[in-house]
Amino acid sequence: MLMRLRRWLPAAALTIAALAAAAPAGAATPAKGFEQFTGCPSPAEDPTISICINSRIKTGFFKLGTRFVGIQNPMTLTGGVNEQLGGFRAGPGGGLRGVKQPVPGGLVGITGLDFLVDLLSVSQLQVFALPELVGQPVIGEGITLPLRVRLVNPLLGNNCYVGSAANPIRLEMIEGTTNPPPPNKPISGRAPDFVQDPETGILSFSNGLFVDNSFAAPGASGCVLNLLGLLGVDANALVNLQSGIPAAAGRNETQQEIDIELAGIESVYP
């Protein structure tokens, strides 16, 4: 899941496998003490899953083009992988549980229409960024997340996105040092702290910092402005202009502080 975490995972997998072999198969509700793994497929849902994963994105930021959005509200990514730590799957309640993050400047900031301040209420001016998975996460030498970001505002319509399934924001975050194209310069993450719970066997990797400043940011799509009796006025060009997108690789950045927990499937579902 990360560069240095990868060094621990073979031993971690053996520990988890031993715990799994000692426990019987059972119901599809996580056991007490393993509730955080809800969304990891049970053996009945997916017999290929051996290890459950719960990742919590605690804080950080996205910079897409010239637009900066802080991660103020924690988000979680929950699912399971096979014995080779591949084939990520998520059941009901799993996947990326994205949470709306406030966009600085709101509707005025992303459209450049200053006169909106005199026409709209505070709630109408607020814009939130909501990350959504649009592909398969990859757990390996880093954390790969294919995303789109929905811009949430009552006047922008229900389908205002940056990125799509066909053209995602593809984050490939590492806790080492990046090698981005210019004008970005290399940045470094931070290796997590490792501990194993002696009672549950849960493996915890805490306070890791994962970074990527080599990805491209697509332009906006589906954004409309419903204002003053005008319905569905195309706002993609406004969003793109004010946010500096589409932005080529080397002009974007994310840094995310993440906690990760791993547990054997038979421990989660005894």
C-alpha positions, 0 to 999 in steps of 0.5 A: 500500500505504500513504499515502506509499508510494503516491506512489512506486508509479507510478515503482516500477511503471514500473521494475518493468515495464521489468525485466519486459519485459527478462526471459523467462518461465520456471519457477514457482520464484523465481529466486535472490535472489527466494526471499522472493517464494515464494507470488507466483503465477507467470504460468502460475498467474495471468497478471494478476499483474505485481508480486510483494509480500513484507511482513514484520510485524516487531513491534507489537501488537493491542488487542482490547477490553481484551485486549493481544497483542504481536506477538513472532514476525514474520509475512509476507504474500506474493502479487502484484498487477496493474499497477494495484496491485490484485487481490491474489492468493496462490499456494501458500506465499503469503498471510498466514503467521500465527505464534502470538503468546502471549496474556498471562494465558493460559487464566486471563486469558481465562476468569477461572477462577483455580482453573485454576492449581491444576489444569493444567500450564504448557503447558495454561495457555498460550494463543496468538493466531493471525491468519488471513486471511478475505478479500481484502487490499487494497493502496492508500492503506493496508493492509487486512486482513480477519482472524479470530484463533484462540485456540489452547489444548488445552482450548478446542477447535479452533474458538475464534475472535475474528472470522469470514469473515462478521464479520471484524476489518477492519484498515485500517492507514495510516502517516498519522494516524488519525481514530477514533471516541471514546474513542480519540484520533488516533495516527500511523504512520511513513513507511517508508525507501525504497531500490532494489537496483541489481542486482535492482531490488527496491524495499524500503520498510523500518521503516514503522509502520502503525496503525489504531484505528478498527476494531471487534472481534467477540465470540468464537465456537466456544470450548468448555472441555473440563475435568474430564470436561466436554466442550464447555462453552460458553466464549464468554461467559467469553472475551468478558467477560474480553476486553471484546469485542465492542468497538465501533470506537474501543475497539481498536487495532493498531500494526505495524512492517512491511517491504515488498518489490516485484519485477517478476513476470518478475524473480521467475520468469525 
